[in-house]
Amino acid sequence: MRKIVLIAMVVVLPLSGVAHALPGYMRDTKAGIASTSDGMVPAGVQAPSNEAGPKGMAGAIQKAHLPGYPKMTIGQAFGKYGYLENKEWRETRAANGDVFIDFTGYAPTRWFDFKMKRAGISARGLEVKFVVHPDGAYEVGMVSSVEVRSNGSVYRTPRADIKNVLDAIYGNQRLKR
């Protein structure tokens, strides 16, 4: 388990810098000014409230809005996405003060999906990594396709089409592999 976490961190940290160049990369800054040219808008990260629901930074991210998707909060869009089951949110703090919020959702192999079962795949899914910086700015740092094998191993493959993934989630449409 430690090896998996270490490998994930080694892969995620360098790729988070690469994400700036990826199409669909989204960042929201505290001091940003609304602009259609660079996509900057005021930060929406709010302090956790006394309302029922998720707490901490994961709860704050779920209550926030992503630029370009003003009609639904992140939590509403990801919660209503019908093509994933077993959804979970995890929070991890980095030494530099950043907080990583991971949304992971899986769709188990169906009874008659013999092709996936023969390949040893027990579930497929998606992982979206949000990064909350110490200044309150947040962004989608990385999106990965996830494949869980029957032997318990998990494989993550980074996706470059972040905008397409978010469009599918907010539109509740099937995501193409």
C-alpha positions as CSV (number, residue, x, y, z in Angstrom):
1,M,0.0,0.0,0.0
2,R,2.9,2.4,0.8
3,K,4.4,1.7,-2.6
4,I,1.2,2.6,-4.3
5,V,0.8,5.8,-2.4
6,L,4.5,6.7,-3.1
7,I,4.2,5.9,-6.8
8,A,1.0,8.0,-7.0
9,M,2.7,11.0,-5.4
10,V,5.7,10.6,-7.6
11,V,3.5,10.6,-10.7
12,V,1.0,13.2,-9.5
13,L,3.4,16.0,-8.4
14,P,5.3,16.2,-11.7
15,L,2.1,15.9,-13.7
16,S,0.4,18.7,-11.8
17,G,2.9,21.0,-13.4
18,V,2.1,19.5,-16.8
19,A,-1.6,20.1,-16.2
20,H,-1.1,23.8,-16.9
21,A,-0.5,22.9,-20.6
22,L,-3.3,20.3,-20.9
23,P,-6.5,21.4,-22.7
24,G,-9.3,21.8,-20.3
25,Y,-7.0,22.7,-17.4
26,M,-9.1,24.8,-14.9
27,R,-7.8,27.0,-12.1
28,D,-9.7,29.4,-9.9
29,T,-7.8,32.0,-7.9
30,K,-8.7,34.0,-4.9
31,A,-7.5,37.3,-6.4
32,G,-8.6,36.5,-9.9
33,I,-10.9,38.9,-11.8
34,A,-13.7,37.6,-14.1
35,S,-12.3,37.5,-17.6
36,T,-13.3,35.5,-20.6
37,S,-9.8,35.6,-22.0
38,D,-8.0,33.6,-19.3
39,G,-10.9,32.0,-17.4
40,M,-10.0,33.6,-14.1
41,V,-12.9,34.1,-11.7
42,P,-13.1,34.8,-7.9
43,A,-12.4,31.8,-5.8
44,G,-15.4,29.9,-4.5
45,V,-13.7,27.8,-1.8
46,Q,-15.8,28.4,1.3
47,A,-15.1,27.6,4.9
48,P,-16.9,24.5,6.1
49,S,-20.3,25.4,7.6
50,N,-22.4,23.8,10.3
51,E,-24.8,22.4,7.7
52,A,-25.1,18.6,7.3
53,G,-22.8,17.1,4.8
54,P,-19.1,16.7,4.0
55,K,-16.7,18.5,6.2
56,G,-13.2,19.9,5.8
57,M,-11.7,20.9,2.4
58,A,-13.5,18.0,0.7
59,G,-16.7,19.6,1.8
60,A,-15.6,23.0,0.7
61,I,-14.7,21.8,-2.8
62,Q,-18.0,20.0,-3.1
63,K,-19.8,23.3,-2.4
64,A,-17.6,25.3,-4.9
65,H,-18.2,25.9,-8.5
66,L,-15.8,25.3,-11.4
67,P,-15.3,28.0,-14.0
68,G,-17.5,27.4,-16.9
69,Y,-20.0,25.3,-14.9
70,P,-22.0,27.9,-12.9
71,K,-25.3,26.1,-12.6
72,M,-24.2,23.2,-10.3
73,T,-21.7,22.9,-7.5
74,I,-18.9,20.3,-7.9
75,G,-20.6,18.1,-5.3
76,Q,-24.0,18.2,-7.1
77,A,-22.5,17.4,-10.5
78,F,-20.3,14.5,-9.3
79,G,-23.0,13.2,-7.0
80,K,-25.6,13.1,-9.8
81,Y,-23.3,11.5,-12.3
82,G,-25.1,8.3,-13.0
83,Y,-22.4,6.3,-14.8
84,L,-20.3,5.7,-11.7
85,E,-21.2,3.8,-8.5
86,N,-19.2,3.5,-5.3
87,K,-18.3,7.2,-5.2
88,E,-15.9,8.5,-2.6
89,W,-14.0,11.7,-1.6
90,R,-10.6,11.7,0.0
91,E,-8.5,14.5,1.4
92,T,-4.7,14.5,1.6
93,R,-2.4,17.3,2.8
94,A,1.0,17.9,1.2
95,A,4.1,19.3,2.9
96,N,3.9,22.5,0.8
97,G,0.5,23.4,2.2
98,D,-1.5,22.2,-0.8
99,V,-4.5,20.0,-0.1
100,F,-5.4,17.2,-2.6
101,I,-9.1,16.3,-2.8
102,D,-9.6,13.1,-4.8
103,F,-13.0,12.1,-6.2
104,T,-13.1,8.4,-7.2
105,G,-16.0,6.6,-8.7
106,Y,-16.2,3.0,-10.0
107,A,-18.6,1.1,-12.2
108,P,-18.3,-2.7,-11.4
109,T,-18.1,-5.2,-14.2
110,R,-21.6,-6.3,-15.2
111,W,-22.8,-9.9,-15.1
112,F,-22.6,-10.5,-18.8
113,D,-19.5,-8.4,-19.6
114,F,-17.5,-11.5,-20.4
115,K,-14.8,-9.6,-22.3
116,M,-13.8,-7.5,-19.2
117,K,-14.1,-10.5,-16.9
118,R,-11.8,-12.6,-19.1
119,A,-9.3,-9.7,-19.0
120,G,-9.4,-9.8,-15.2
121,I,-11.1,-6.4,-14.8
122,S,-13.5,-6.2,-11.9
123,A,-14.3,-2.5,-12.2
124,R,-13.5,0.6,-14.2
125,G,-13.8,4.2,-13.0
126,L,-12.5,7.7,-12.9
127,E,-10.4,9.7,-10.5
128,V,-10.5,13.5,-10.5
129,K,-7.8,15.2,-8.4
130,F,-8.6,18.7,-7.1
131,V,-5.8,20.9,-5.7
132,V,-6.5,23.5,-3.1
133,H,-3.5,25.9,-2.6
134,P,-2.7,27.7,0.7
135,D,-4.0,31.0,-0.7
136,G,-7.4,29.4,-1.3
137,A,-7.2,29.0,-5.0
138,Y,-8.3,25.6,-6.3
139,E,-8.0,23.8,-9.6
140,V,-8.5,20.4,-11.3
141,G,-5.0,19.1,-11.2
142,M,-5.4,15.7,-12.9
143,V,-8.0,13.3,-14.2
144,S,-7.3,9.6,-14.5
145,S,-9.1,6.5,-15.8
146,V,-9.0,3.8,-13.2
147,E,-9.1,0.0,-13.7
148,V,-9.4,-2.4,-10.8
149,R,-8.2,-6.0,-11.5
150,S,-9.6,-9.1,-10.0
151,N,-6.3,-9.6,-8.1
152,G,-6.8,-6.3,-6.3
153,S,-4.3,-4.2,-8.3
154,V,-5.4,-0.8,-9.4
155,Y,-4.1,0.9,-12.5
156,R,-4.5,4.6,-13.1
157,T,-4.0,6.2,-16.6
158,P,-3.8,10.0,-16.7
159,R,-6.2,11.6,-19.2
160,A,-5.4,14.7,-21.2
161,D,-9.1,15.5,-22.0
162,I,-10.0,17.1,-18.7
163,K,-12.6,19.4,-20.3
164,N,-14.3,16.5,-22.0
165,V,-14.5,14.5,-18.8
166,L,-15.9,17.5,-16.9
167,D,-18.4,18.1,-19.7
168,A,-19.6,14.5,-19.5
169,I,-19.9,14.7,-15.7
170,Y,-21.8,17.9,-15.6
171,G,-24.0,16.8,-18.5
172,N,-24.5,13.3,-17.0
173,Q,-23.4,11.7,-20.2
174,R,-21.5,8.5,-20.7
175,L,-17.7,9.1,-20.9
176,K,-15.8,7.7,-23.8
177,R,-12.7,5.6,-23.0
